[in-house]
């Protein structure tokens, strides 16, 4: 039991908690940026609340469905 928990904890740390060395982003940040890009949220557009972007990402791209 202890060994399987350590394996799971390490996979979570490596897969989700540590930023990727290639771009410095965690998977959650990468999903938010992708969702903002898909939604057309660019610097040239009018201001929109971040809660809208995050809500759309949670609804469309959440890893658990």
N, C-alpha and C positions, 0 to 999 in steps of 0.2 A: 504494500500500500504506500509506504513512504517513498519508495523508489519511483513508483508511477506518478505520484504527486510532483516529485522533483522534475521528472521528465516533462510533465504538463506545464509546470511553472516556467521551465526554461524555454519551452516552445512558445509560450505566450510572450515572454520577455523578448525573445529574438524576433518573433513574427509581428508583434503589435506594439510593444512598449519602446523599443529602440528605433530611432530614426534610421532610415536606409542611408548607407554611405554614398550611394550614387547621387541622390538629390537632397538629402537631409530632411526628408518628410516621413512622417509616420503614415501608415495606410489610411487612417481616418482623415488626415489632412489632404492626402492625395485625392480621396473621394470627394471632399468638399470642393477642392479646386476644379476637379473634373465636372462636378455638378454645376458649378458657377459658369464654367466654360460652355457647357451644353445649354444652359439657360440664357446665355447671351449677356451675362453680367461682366462687362468690361469697364475699363477706366473711362471710356468715352460715353458710357450710358449714364442715365440719371441714377441717383442714390437709391438703394433698396436696403431694407433691413436684413441683417445677417440671419435673423430667425427664419425668414422665408427660405433662404438658400439652404440652411441647415435642415429645415423641415422637409424640403424637397429631397435632399440627399438621404435623409433617414427613410423616407418613404420609398425611394427608388433603388438605392444602392446599399441598403443595410445588409451586412453579410449573413444575417440569420433569416432573411426573407421578409 
